[in-house]
Amino acid sequence: MRRRAVLKDVVVVFSGGLLSDSDHPERCALWRFAAALGASCALQMDVACVTHVVSQQADTGSVRMALGHASRQIHAVKPTWLLDCATRCYRQSEALYAWTLPVLGGGGAAVGESSKKNRKRGSKRSGKRKRTSSPSPEFLKFLEFLEYLEQLRSSPEHDSE
């Protein structure tokens, strides 16, 4: 499959701080990376056309909107989905990279976890706390890869072609 057709018919919106410059999104590496794979990129979450929300965080408005949308499936995936699609030159199963929403009002466990786990987590937590997490090693490698692509793109050899 040609790399440009890997994400044909995919409309992506970036969430969770992944889009570093919303005034000039075409300057953002992830935006260009998705476009190079054939995806269309959107600045705003529009449930009528967006097919994928790519986010580093599970708890964003766009991810919640995607996962809560009942009339058609909108995939909420981690950024490594894009990297693996490019690496394998084939659209990867979104299920392997999917975000899930926390159970509302419970102990904060993810949807699909057993009630036993929910009871354990609920008993250990008191009050509401915002979860903070550091980027995964895979995501950091992904960003390094994107920076490498940027360097190649801006190198003098590339400009002379």
Order of alpha helices (4+ residues) and beta strands (2+ residues): beta-alpha-beta-beta-alpha-beta-alpha-alpha-alpha-alpha
